[in-house]
Amino acid sequence: MRDVVWLLALFDAPAVSDSEKRAHTRFRNHLLKLGFTRLQWSCYARAYMREKATARDRAAIEIAAPAKSRIRLIMVTDLQFERMTCIDGGARTKPEQKIGQIVVY
């Protein structure tokens, strides 16, 4: 299944004031509700059957973006994702497998 693409959502959002912390938490929870899985603190990923299937979630992320946030959405192929080097605690590990359901549109 080499048509699979991964959408990576990387973000920085201020979390100093109480309202910023709430916005940050709401955004993280929004990503989880969309089916993303946390790879690292502010890096989330989700697999899709094809690039076109990412459009709705990309639009939803843009709408939900907290004020003063910096967000990067990056698409990589399944093969590129599998070739990722992961080092956890000094030891190499394998990247995540296809997480949850894959969206088909």
C-alpha positions as CSV (number, residue, x, y, z in Angstrom):
1,M,0.0,0.0,0.0
2,R,2.5,2.6,-1.2
3,D,-0.2,5.3,-1.8
4,V,-0.3,5.9,1.9
5,V,0.8,9.4,3.0
6,W,1.5,10.7,6.5
7,L,0.5,14.2,7.5
8,L,2.8,15.6,10.2
9,A,1.6,18.5,12.3
10,L,4.4,20.3,14.0
11,F,3.5,23.3,16.1
12,D,4.6,25.9,18.7
13,A,2.0,27.8,20.6
14,P,2.6,30.1,23.6
15,A,1.4,28.6,26.9
16,V,2.3,31.3,29.5
17,S,-1.1,32.8,30.5
18,D,-4.0,30.7,31.5
19,S,-5.9,31.5,28.3
20,E,-2.9,30.5,26.2
21,K,-2.6,27.2,28.1
22,R,-6.2,26.5,27.5
23,A,-5.9,27.3,23.8
24,H,-2.8,25.1,23.5
25,T,-4.6,22.2,25.2
26,R,-7.7,22.6,23.0
27,F,-5.5,22.5,19.9
28,R,-3.7,19.3,21.0
29,N,-7.0,17.7,21.8
30,H,-8.3,18.8,18.4
31,L,-5.5,16.9,16.7
32,L,-6.2,13.8,18.8
33,K,-9.9,14.0,17.8
34,L,-8.9,14.2,14.2
35,G,-7.1,10.9,14.7
36,F,-3.5,12.1,15.0
37,T,-1.1,10.4,17.3
38,R,1.6,12.3,19.3
39,L,5.1,11.4,18.1
40,Q,6.8,14.0,20.3
41,W,5.8,17.0,22.4
42,S,4.4,19.1,19.6
43,C,4.7,16.7,16.7
44,Y,1.6,14.7,15.7
45,A,1.1,12.3,12.7
46,R,-1.7,10.6,10.9
47,A,-1.7,8.2,8.0
48,Y,-4.1,8.6,5.0
49,M,-4.8,6.5,1.9
50,R,-3.9,9.3,-0.4
51,E,-2.9,12.9,-0.4
52,K,-6.3,14.2,-1.4
53,A,-7.8,12.7,1.8
54,T,-5.7,15.1,4.0
55,A,-7.5,18.2,2.7
56,R,-10.4,18.2,5.2
57,D,-8.1,17.8,8.2
58,R,-5.6,20.4,6.9
59,A,-8.5,22.9,6.7
60,A,-9.7,21.9,10.2
61,I,-6.3,22.4,11.6
62,E,-6.0,25.9,10.0
63,I,-9.3,26.9,11.5
64,A,-8.4,25.6,15.0
65,A,-4.9,27.2,15.1
66,P,-4.4,29.1,18.3
67,A,-3.5,32.8,18.1
68,K,0.3,33.4,18.0
69,S,0.9,29.7,17.0
70,R,3.4,28.5,14.4
71,I,2.2,25.4,12.7
72,R,3.8,23.3,9.9
73,L,1.9,20.6,8.1
74,I,4.2,18.3,6.2
75,M,3.2,15.3,4.0
76,V,5.6,12.4,3.5
77,T,5.1,9.1,1.8
78,D,4.7,5.9,3.7
79,L,8.1,4.8,2.5
80,Q,9.7,8.0,3.7
81,F,8.1,7.7,7.1
82,E,9.3,4.1,7.4
83,R,12.9,5.3,6.7
84,M,12.8,7.8,9.5
85,T,15.5,7.3,12.1
86,C,14.1,7.2,15.6
87,I,16.4,7.4,18.7
88,D,14.7,7.0,22.0
89,G,16.8,7.3,25.1
90,G,20.0,6.8,23.1
91,A,18.7,3.5,21.4
92,R,17.4,3.2,17.9
93,T,13.7,2.3,17.6
94,K,11.4,1.7,14.7
95,P,9.0,4.4,13.6
96,E,5.3,4.1,14.5
97,Q,3.2,1.8,12.3
98,K,0.1,3.0,10.6
99,I,-1.9,4.4,13.5
100,G,-5.6,3.9,13.9
101,Q,-7.9,4.0,10.9
102,I,-6.8,5.3,7.5
103,V,-9.2,7.9,6.0
104,V,-10.5,7.2,2.5
105,Y,-12.3,9.9,0.6
